[in-house]
Amino acid sequence: MDGNWEFYPVKVEGEPASIFLDLALAADAPVAGFPTVAFLRLYLRSPRPDGMAGQEEFADLVALEDALIPRVVGEGQAIFAGRSTGRGMRDFFFYVHDPDRFEREAIGALIPFEAYRFEMGHRDDPQWSVYFDFLFPTPLDMQRILNRQVTDQLRDNGDDLAKARPIDHSAVFSEVGPAAAFVAWAGENGFTVAQNGEEPDPQDRHIVVIVRDDKPADIDMVALPVFERVTALGGVYDGWGCQVTE
């Protein structure tokens, strides 16, 4: 599938779930000509105790998805926006202009998978609220995705993620006061300040860089509090980085 596909964990009605979506759609959504969201709910045959999909039906779910999505999407007749898994179910979401065609093609695709129970439906959603309000990650969830992308890149380069090393974090503020408040917070939390943001850069931004020895394997526990503090002060968290350590 083309696009920028990512996944992240969430809670749906208090239960663990996972969302898989095309982030690239956000740049163009809502897409003209696709005002209806159509869904197909698949009931898992062997969910884990936490309601997520079990390994024993992984191959069947992959085969089902490979049959379903191309048939429903066709030659541009529908847009696959993403899916959620949890509570013993997997929900597929498409944006369509012909709900009747969606139902025909979805039912046809599922004929070889008679062991699965399913239901489907559709509703008007011209503003793509299901995509933006349910599937799309919150800023904090987006940071989790970015964290995983960096650790995946480190791992691909032979990094031992369990080894501590200096990890730097950058934050951008429009005013010196919030930058100074972040510097104070960083010092209270064991960070060394490599750049304090007192002087603005040529774009009149106050950039703060802080450093602390941590493990990339634990980066969510490290970076998310930094992200939340920067955001609370009205700044923009500009990410983290470190050297590859084997």
C-alpha positions in Angstrom: 0.0 0.0 0.0 1.2 3.5 -0.8 1.2 6.2 1.8 2.8 6.7 5.2 1.4 3.8 7.3 2.1 3.7 11.0 0.6 2.0 14.1 0.4 2.9 17.8 -1.2 1.6 20.9 -4.3 3.2 22.4 -7.1 2.6 24.9 -10.6 2.1 23.4 -13.4 2.2 26.0 -10.7 1.5 28.6 -9.4 -1.6 26.8 -6.0 -2.0 25.0 -6.2 -1.5 21.3 -3.9 -0.8 18.4 -4.5 1.6 15.5 -2.9 1.3 12.0 -3.5 4.2 9.7 -2.2 6.2 6.7 -0.8 9.4 8.2 -0.3 10.8 4.7 -4.0 11.2 4.2 -4.1 14.1 6.7 -2.5 16.4 4.2 -5.4 16.1 1.7 -8.4 15.1 3.9 -11.3 15.5 3.6 -10.9 14.2 0.0 -13.5 15.5 -2.4 -15.8 12.8 -3.7 -15.5 10.5 -0.7 -18.0 11.8 1.9 -19.0 8.5 3.5 -17.1 6.4 6.0 -17.8 2.7 5.6 -16.6 0.1 8.2 -16.3 -3.6 8.4 -16.1 -5.1 11.8 -14.4 -8.5 12.0 -14.7 -10.7 15.1 -11.5 -12.4 16.0 -11.6 -16.1 16.3 -8.9 -16.5 18.9 -8.2 -13.2 20.7 -5.7 -13.0 23.5 -7.0 -12.4 27.0 -6.5 -8.7 26.5 -8.7 -8.7 23.4 -5.9 -8.2 20.9 -5.2 -10.5 18.0 -3.5 -13.8 18.8 -0.4 -15.1 16.9 -2.3 -18.3 15.9 -4.6 -16.4 13.5 -2.0 -13.9 12.3 -1.6 -15.6 8.9 -5.3 -15.7 8.3 -5.8 -12.1 9.2 -3.0 -11.1 6.8 -4.6 -13.2 4.0 -8.0 -11.7 4.7 -6.7 -8.1 4.7 -4.8 -8.8 1.4 -8.0 -10.0 -0.2 -10.3 -7.2 1.3 -8.4 -4.0 0.8 -7.5 -4.2 -2.9 -11.0 -5.4 -3.8 -12.7 -2.6 -1.9 -10.3 0.1 -3.0 -10.5 -1.1 -6.6 -9.3 1.5 -9.2 -9.8 4.4 -6.9 -13.4 3.8 -5.9 -12.6 3.9 -2.2 -9.8 5.0 0.2 -8.6 2.7 3.0 -8.0 5.0 5.9 -6.9 2.5 8.6 -8.0 -0.1 11.1 -8.3 -0.6 14.8 -7.8 -3.8 16.7 -9.0 -4.5 20.3 -11.8 -5.9 22.4 -11.8 -9.1 20.3 -12.5 -7.2 17.1 -10.8 -5.7 14.1 -12.5 -2.7 12.4 -11.6 -1.6 8.9 -12.4 2.0 7.8 -12.8 3.1 4.2 -14.0 6.4 2.7 -16.3 5.8 -0.2 -18.6 7.5 -2.6 -20.8 4.4 -3.3 -21.7 2.5 0.0 -23.6 -0.2 -2.0 -20.5 -1.0 -4.0 -18.4 -1.2 -0.7 -20.8 -3.8 0.7 -20.8 -5.9 -2.4 -17.0 -5.9 -2.7 -16.4 -6.5 1.0 -18.8 -9.4 1.1 -17.2 -10.9 -2.0 -13.8 -10.6 -0.5 -14.8 -12.4 2.7 -16.3 -15.4 1.0 -13.2 -17.6 1.4 -13.0 -16.6 5.1 -16.3 -18.1 6.3 -14.8 -18.8 9.7 -15.0 -15.1 10.5 -18.1 -13.4 11.7 -18.4 -9.8 10.5 -20.8 -6.8 10.3 -20.6 -3.7 8.2 -22.2 -0.3 7.9 -21.6 3.3 6.8 -22.5 6.9 7.6 -22.0 10.4 6.2 -18.7 11.9 7.3 -17.9 14.7 4.9 -15.3 16.2 7.3 -13.6 12.8 7.9 -14.1 13.0 11.6 -13.6 9.3 12.1 -10.1 9.7 10.6 -9.2 12.8 12.5 -10.9 12.2 15.8 -10.5 8.4 16.2 -7.7 7.0 13.9 -5.3 10.0 13.9 -2.8 10.1 16.8 -2.8 12.8 19.5 0.3 14.9 19.6 1.6 12.6 22.5 0.9 9.5 20.4 2.6 11.0 17.4 5.7 11.5 19.6 5.6 7.9 20.5 5.5 7.0 16.8 8.5 9.3 16.2 10.4 7.8 19.1 9.9 4.3 17.7 11.0 5.5 14.2 14.3 6.7 15.7 14.9 3.6 17.8 14.1 1.4 14.7 16.7 3.4 12.7 19.2 2.9 15.5 18.5 -0.8 15.7 18.9 -1.1 11.9 22.4 0.4 12.3 23.4 -2.2 14.9 22.7 -0.2 18.0 22.3 -1.9 21.4 19.3 0.0 22.6 19.9 -1.2 26.2 23.2 0.7 26.5 23.0 4.2 28.2 24.6 7.1 26.4 24.2 10.8 26.1 20.9 11.6 24.5 20.1 15.2 23.5 16.7 16.8 23.3 15.9 20.1 21.5 13.1 22.5 22.2 12.1 25.7 20.4 10.4 28.7 22.1 9.2 32.0 20.8 10.1 33.9 24.0 13.0 33.8 26.4 10.9 33.4 29.6 9.5 29.9 28.7 12.9 28.9 27.5 14.4 29.8 30.9 11.6 28.0 32.7 12.4 24.8 30.7 16.1 25.2 31.4 15.3 25.3 35.2 13.0 22.2 34.8 15.7 20.3 33.0 18.3 21.0 35.7 15.9 19.8 38.3 15.5 16.5 36.4 19.2 15.7 35.9 19.8 17.1 32.5 22.8 19.1 31.5 22.0 22.2 29.4 24.1 22.4 26.2 22.3 25.4 24.9 20.2 27.7 27.1 18.2 29.7 24.6 18.9 33.0 26.1 19.9 34.6 22.8 17.5 34.3 19.9 18.7 32.7 16.6 18.3 34.5 13.2 14.7 33.5 13.1 14.1 35.0 16.5 13.7 31.6 18.1 15.0 30.6 21.5 16.4 27.1 21.2 17.3 25.0 24.2 19.3 21.7 24.0 19.5 19.5 27.0 21.5 16.2 27.5 21.3 13.3 29.9 22.6 9.7 29.8 19.7 7.4 29.1 18.9 4.2 27.3 17.1 4.4 23.9 15.2 1.3 24.9 13.5 3.5 27.6 13.0 6.5 25.4 9.3 6.9 25.9 9.8 7.3 29.7 12.5 9.9 28.9 11.2 11.9 25.9 7.5 12.0 26.7 7.9 14.0 30.0 10.3 16.4 28.1 7.7 16.7 25.3 4.9 17.4 27.8 6.9 20.0 29.7 8.0 21.8 26.5 4.4 21.8 25.2 3.0 23.0 28.5 5.4 26.0 28.3 4.1 26.8 24.8 7.2 25.5 23.0 7.8 22.9 20.3 9.7 19.7 21.1 12.1 19.3 18.2 13.0 15.6 19.0 16.0 13.7 20.3 19.1 12.1 19.0 22.2 10.1 20.0 25.2 8.3 18.7 24.9 4.6 17.6 26.3 2.4 20.4 27.1 -1.2 19.7 
